[in-house]
Amino acid sequence: MSSPNCQVGFSQRIRLEWLEYTANLVLAGNTRSAVADALQELLMDKVSVGGEAERSNRSKTITILTRIWSTAPSELETFRTRGLELMCQIRPQDRIVLHWGMTAAAYPFWADVAIQAGRLMRLQGAASAAQVQRRMAERYGQRETVSRATRRVMSSFVDWGVLSRAEEKGVYVPGFSVPVSDPRLVSWLVEATLRAGPSSVAPLRDIIASPALFPFRLDSIHPGDLIQSSGSLEVFRHGIDVDLVELRR
């Protein structure tokens, strides 16, 4: 069965430090073309070394990096702007929260791979590449594009430190876990999860515990704090004790 978010888009391994560099370029006031030029120089000796083809892996990597923090789709513009503002207000070690959320919102495929890996690790303490590949193929179809993109996302998770390779080949175990207690960052991940998912509404407790956020340990958050931290979210009570979060239309 195909995923509602059937576009893949995420075709390259993306290192966390490259996203950090991209965001800093944007924060410094660089134009879109200047950001792309700076990334071209940064990646010259790291991706597609010696190659200048228009659709080289380096060019695709730059497209991914800029879509996340520089040329975000119009529907993510406010979200991106708030993320950049938060970046200047939080500890450097917490920036991974913003990079994860913005990557998931810009590329829902990233969040889908995280869901499959997170579910498997929750069930059995580890996730094999074959298991994740099979589940992604069930959602997106048996395509080489899907298989390659899944490998690249999993490699990115390892680069970011949120997954580690086990001794058994092709098996991954959890890496480091990031505690998230700042209501602004909890709100950011809640909103990112909704933006990456097929539905714009979900129970708050389900989002907090979502396998899409497997690298993070989110504190519970009061609905009032959630609304105050994000102008894009609404919360309403469903039944006796279920708080539903919805993206403001």
C-alpha angles and dihedrals in degrees: 000000000000121000118248086235092056097165115099104188096153102100105149140061107256121202119214093232090057091056090047090052092048093050091048090052090053092046089053089060099252119161120244092257092048090051091051092048092050091050090049089057093044093052098039093103097029108051128034090354109207093008126115102173114144093237097035121142088258092055090049091049091053090049090055094046094048094045089057101049109004114031100024116169114269093252089059097044097100091043091050093048091052090049092053090049091050090050089067093049105047137068115277091240090059094057091091086075091060094044092050093048095046092046091051092048093048094041113028088183087072090056091046092055089047090052092053094045092043094051092050093049090048091052101041109007093249141050126217120215089233092056093049091045092051093050093047091049089053090055102038104023135257097295130140087227090062094045093049093045092050090053091050093050092048089049088051090053088055092047090051090052096239092112129039129199113246123221089258109081115252095015125117131198130190117285124199119334122222119215112219115196103144105104090218091059094042088052090048093055092044091053093043090053092053092047091051095046133080093248130054092212132057140148110278094228091054091053093048089053097038116139086222085076096047095138092059137069105208122200115227112262132209112241090237091056090048092055092044092052094049128035089197099065133079126191127202133172119251117193118329104321112002119110112201119204119207134181109247110248 
